[in-house]
Amino acid sequence: MRPLRIALVGFGNVGRRFASLLGGDYGRVLRGAGVRPRLTGIATARHGFAIRARGLDAKACLALARKGRSLGVLHQGPPVASAADFIRRVPADVLIELTPLDPRRGEPAISHVRLALGRGLHVVTANKGPVAFALRPLQSLARRRRRLFLHEGVVMDGTPVFNLARRCLPGARILGFRGTLNSTTSHILSRMEEGGSAAEALREAQAAGIAEADPTLDLEGWDAAVKGCALANALMGASVRPAQVRRRGIGGVTAEEVRAAAAEGSRMRLVVRGAWSGRSVRVAVGPERVPLGDPLSGPGADAALVLETDLMGEIGLVERGGTVDQTAYALLSDLVAVAEAGA
């Protein structure tokens, strides 16, 4: 059984959950795919850098992070100067990029992915930025280096959106999509429908780990816009940037509007839509009334996506109660693909 050396850039909620599961069910799944996972490095802006060729103890890393201490006490070798220095030096087969989203530039995630692929590492990411801003050049670089660039976790957590299109819809063309892809705003609007406050609902979303590190990215529609671009670029061959999205968040939605929609048989939801307009794809984000019974009308933090195809009509995917567990699982499913590719 060959080792699969894994390095993490970013050690927030998703990275920590992934690390906590790596020695249990995740480890068993990967061993079933013929590899023995080994966590050889972690880079984080808050907790420093740690590289250990023989493998880091995930429990020790998690304990240090919970206490707010530096991972540097576990590091072996010369000091690491930066995330770029870490990526150049860490002994790894695959880099998992989990830094916070920058919806305006996609950096530093794009640079991290490019550097890792250029060095000959496979890359797995749950960061939407590289897919929304630089998918084509990164895919091209991955092909040239004969490496994989996988990103199943960037939309709907672990729900297999991209794998569905790639593996199960050969020859079918995706004509458009609509979805409720931001769990935080769905949770807030549901709480408002029940009579609760938006502020308290946001705190609940943060406690559950589903809100962005900067929650204004959820509330102002940036997260949904970046996800819409990722879908348009990966599924429809577009080159849409978040700045081109017609975007409106939920800041102007009142409790009265939410309850009025419910009384009339619908739910307020932040909806992202993508469709062809001439030779280009347009993406838009904004609050809408969604009729009850529609796949996008699910309660709480549910996420849903409907794909419009030429050969299969409409195909819907629903995720009930998304948490960091699903996003961490998406990393595992991509790592299994790396293992099967012979990493």
C-alpha positions in Angstrom: 0.0 0.0 0.0 1.6 3.2 -1.1 1.5 6.4 1.0 -0.6 9.4 -0.1 1.1 12.5 1.4 -1.3 15.3 2.0 -0.6 19.0 2.8 -3.2 21.5 3.9 -3.1 25.3 3.2 -5.7 26.6 5.6 -6.8 25.1 8.8 -10.2 26.5 9.6 -13.5 24.7 10.2 -13.3 22.5 7.1 -9.6 21.7 7.4 -9.9 20.8 11.1 -12.9 18.6 10.5 -11.1 16.8 7.7 -8.0 16.3 9.8 -10.1 14.9 12.7 -11.7 12.3 10.4 -8.5 11.3 8.5 -7.5 8.7 11.1 -11.0 7.2 11.2 -13.5 6.6 8.5 -11.6 8.7 6.0 -8.4 6.8 6.5 -10.3 3.5 6.0 -11.9 4.7 2.7 -8.5 5.8 1.4 -6.8 2.6 2.4 -9.6 0.8 0.5 -8.5 2.8 -2.5 -5.0 1.5 -2.1 -3.2 4.4 -0.3 -2.2 5.1 3.2 -2.9 8.8 4.0 -0.2 10.8 5.7 -0.6 14.4 6.8 2.8 15.9 6.1 2.2 19.6 6.4 -0.2 22.4 7.5 0.1 26.1 6.6 -2.2 28.6 8.2 -2.1 32.4 8.7 -3.3 32.1 12.3 -1.4 29.1 13.6 1.8 29.1 11.6 3.4 26.4 9.6 4.3 22.7 10.3 6.1 20.3 8.0 7.0 16.8 9.1 8.0 14.3 6.3 7.1 11.3 8.5 3.7 12.7 9.2 2.0 15.1 11.6 -0.1 13.8 14.5 -3.6 15.2 13.5 -4.8 15.1 17.2 -1.8 17.2 18.3 -2.4 19.7 15.5 -6.1 20.0 16.4 -5.3 20.5 20.1 -2.8 23.3 19.4 -5.3 25.1 17.1 -8.1 24.9 19.7 -5.8 26.5 22.2 -4.8 29.2 19.8 -1.2 28.0 19.8 1.3 27.8 16.9 1.7 24.6 15.0 5.4 25.5 14.7 6.3 23.4 17.7 5.6 20.3 15.6 7.7 21.6 12.6 10.9 19.9 11.6 13.4 21.6 9.3 14.3 25.2 8.4 11.7 27.8 9.2 8.9 28.4 6.7 8.8 32.0 5.5 5.4 32.0 3.7 2.6 29.9 2.3 4.4 29.9 -1.1 7.6 28.7 0.6 5.5 26.0 2.3 4.1 24.8 -1.0 7.5 24.7 -2.6 9.0 22.7 0.2 6.4 20.4 1.8 6.9 16.7 0.9 3.4 16.0 -0.6 1.6 14.3 -3.4 -1.6 16.4 -3.1 -2.2 19.9 -1.8 -5.6 20.7 -0.3 -6.3 24.5 -0.6 -8.7 25.8 2.1 -7.9 29.5 2.5 -10.8 32.0 3.0 -12.6 33.2 -0.1 -11.6 36.4 -1.7 -14.6 37.1 -4.0 -13.0 40.0 -5.8 -9.7 38.5 -6.9 -9.6 34.8 -5.9 -6.2 35.3 -4.4 -4.1 33.9 -2.7 -5.9 30.7 -3.6 -5.2 30.9 -7.3 -1.5 31.4 -6.7 -1.4 28.5 -4.3 -3.1 26.2 -6.8 -0.9 27.4 -9.7 2.3 26.9 -7.6 1.3 23.4 -6.4 0.4 22.2 -9.9 3.5 23.7 -11.4 5.5 21.8 -8.8 3.8 18.6 -9.8 1.3 18.1 -7.0 -2.3 17.2 -7.4 -4.6 19.9 -6.0 -8.0 19.5 -4.3 -9.8 22.6 -3.2 -13.0 23.7 -1.5 -12.2 27.3 -2.3 -14.5 28.8 -4.9 -12.1 31.5 -6.1 -9.8 29.4 -8.4 -12.8 27.9 -10.2 -14.6 31.2 -10.5 -11.6 33.2 -11.6 -9.0 30.9 -13.3 -10.5 27.5 -14.1 -9.4 27.2 -17.7 -5.7 28.1 -17.2 -5.5 26.0 -14.0 -7.1 23.0 -15.9 -4.6 23.5 -18.7 -1.7 23.6 -16.3 -2.9 20.4 -14.6 -3.2 18.6 -18.0 0.3 19.7 -18.9 1.7 18.4 -15.6 -0.5 15.3 -15.8 -2.0 16.1 -12.5 -5.6 16.5 -11.2 -7.2 19.7 -10.2 -10.4 18.8 -8.3 -13.0 21.0 -6.7 -16.1 19.1 -5.8 -16.5 20.9 -2.5 -16.9 24.4 -3.9 -20.6 24.2 -4.5 -23.2 22.4 -2.3 -20.5 21.0 -0.1 -20.1 17.3 -0.8 -23.1 17.0 -3.2 -21.6 15.6 -6.4 -22.5 18.4 -8.8 -19.4 18.4 -10.9 -19.0 14.6 -10.9 -22.6 14.2 -11.9 -22.0 16.3 -15.0 -18.6 14.9 -15.8 -19.3 11.2 -15.3 -23.1 10.8 -15.6 -24.1 13.2 -18.4 -21.8 12.4 -21.3 -22.9 14.2 -24.4 -25.6 16.2 -22.6 -25.3 20.0 -22.7 -26.2 22.1 -19.7 -28.3 25.0 -20.8 -28.7 26.8 -17.5 -29.2 26.4 -13.8 -30.9 27.9 -10.7 -30.1 27.2 -7.1 -30.2 28.2 -3.5 -26.5 27.8 -2.8 -25.9 29.9 0.3 -26.9 28.0 3.4 -26.4 31.0 5.7 -29.0 33.2 3.9 -31.4 30.3 3.7 -31.1 29.7 7.4 -31.6 33.4 8.2 -34.6 33.7 5.9 -36.1 30.6 7.5 -35.6 32.0 11.0 -37.2 35.3 9.9 -40.2 33.4 8.6 -40.6 31.8 12.0 -40.4 35.2 13.7 -36.8 35.2 14.7 -34.2 37.9 14.1 -31.7 38.0 11.3 -28.8 38.8 13.7 -29.5 35.8 15.9 -29.9 33.5 12.9 -26.5 34.7 11.6 -24.9 33.9 15.0 -26.4 30.4 14.7 -25.0 29.9 11.3 -21.6 31.0 12.5 -21.7 28.6 15.4 -22.6 25.8 13.0 -19.6 26.7 10.9 -21.6 27.2 7.7 -21.1 31.0 7.5 -18.1 32.5 5.6 -15.3 33.8 7.7 -16.5 37.3 6.6 -20.4 36.9 6.8 -20.9 39.9 4.6 -19.9 37.7 1.7 -23.1 35.6 2.5 -25.4 38.5 3.2 -24.4 40.6 0.2 -24.6 37.7 -2.2 -20.9 37.5 -3.0 -20.7 33.8 -2.0 -23.6 32.9 -4.2 -22.2 35.0 -7.0 -18.8 33.2 -6.9 -20.6 29.8 -6.8 -22.7 30.8 -9.8 -19.5 31.7 -11.7 -17.9 28.3 -10.7 -21.0 26.5 -12.0 -21.1 28.5 -15.2 -17.4 28.1 -15.9 -17.2 24.4 -15.0 -20.5 23.1 -16.4 -21.2 25.5 -19.3 -17.7 26.4 -20.5 -18.1 30.0 -19.6 -15.6 32.6 -18.4 -17.7 34.6 -16.0 -16.1 36.6 -13.2 -18.0 37.6 -10.0 -17.8 41.3 -10.8 -19.9 40.6 -13.9 -22.7 39.0 -11.9 -25.9 41.0 -11.4 -26.0 40.7 -7.6 -28.3 41.7 -4.8 -28.1 40.3 -1.3 -30.7 39.9 1.5 -29.9 43.1 3.4 -33.0 44.8 2.1 -35.4 41.9 2.7 -37.7 42.7 5.6 -39.4 40.3 8.0 -42.7 41.5 6.7 -41.8 40.5 3.2 -40.6 37.0 4.4 -43.8 36.3 6.3 -46.0 37.7 3.5 -44.4 35.3 1.1 -45.0 32.4 3.5 -48.6 33.4 3.9 -49.1 33.2 0.2 -47.5 29.8 -0.3 -43.9 30.6 -1.1 -40.5 31.2 0.6 -38.0 34.0 0.2 -34.7 32.6 -0.9 -31.5 34.0 -2.3 -31.4 32.4 -5.8 -28.5 32.2 -8.2 -29.3 31.7 -11.9 -27.2 31.1 -14.9 -28.3 31.0 -18.5 -27.0 31.5 -22.1 -27.6 35.0 -23.5 -26.4 35.0 -27.1 -22.9 33.6 -27.1 -22.2 34.2 -23.4 -23.5 33.0 -20.1 -25.1 35.5 -17.7 -25.2 34.9 -13.9 -27.5 36.7 -11.5 -28.1 36.6 -7.8 -31.0 38.0 -5.8 -33.8 37.3 -3.3 -36.9 35.7 -4.9 -40.2 34.2 -3.9 -39.9 30.4 -4.5 -43.2 28.5 -4.5 -43.6 25.8 -1.9 -43.0 22.4 -3.5 -40.2 23.7 -5.8 -36.8 22.1 -5.1 -35.5 25.5 -4.1 -38.1 26.0 -1.4 -36.5 23.6 1.2 -36.5 24.7 4.9 -33.6 25.9 7.0 -30.1 25.7 5.6 -31.1 23.3 2.8 -29.3 23.8 -0.5 -30.7 22.9 -3.9 -29.7 23.1 -7.5 -31.7 22.5 -10.7 -29.8 21.9 -13.9 -31.5 22.5 -17.3 -30.1 20.1 -19.9 -30.8 19.5 -23.6 -31.1 15.7 -23.4 -32.3 15.0 -19.8 -34.6 17.9 -19.1 -34.3 19.3 -15.6 -32.2 17.5 -13.0 -32.5 18.5 -9.4 -30.1 18.0 -6.5 -31.0 18.7 -2.8 -28.8 18.8 0.2 -30.5 18.6 3.6 -28.8 20.5 6.4 -25.3 21.2 5.1 -22.5 21.4 7.6 -18.7 21.3 7.5 -18.9 17.5 7.5 -20.2 17.5 3.9 -17.5 19.8 2.8 -14.9 17.7 4.5 -16.4 14.7 2.8 -16.0 16.4 -0.6 -12.3 16.5 0.0 -12.3 12.8 0.7 -14.2 12.0 -2.5 -11.6 14.0 -4.5 -8.7 12.3 -2.7 -10.2 8.9 -3.7 -10.1 10.1 -7.3 -6.4 11.1 -6.8 -5.7 7.6 -5.3 -7.4 5.9 -8.2 -5.3 8.0 -10.7 -2.2 6.4 -9.2 -0.8 9.3 -7.1 
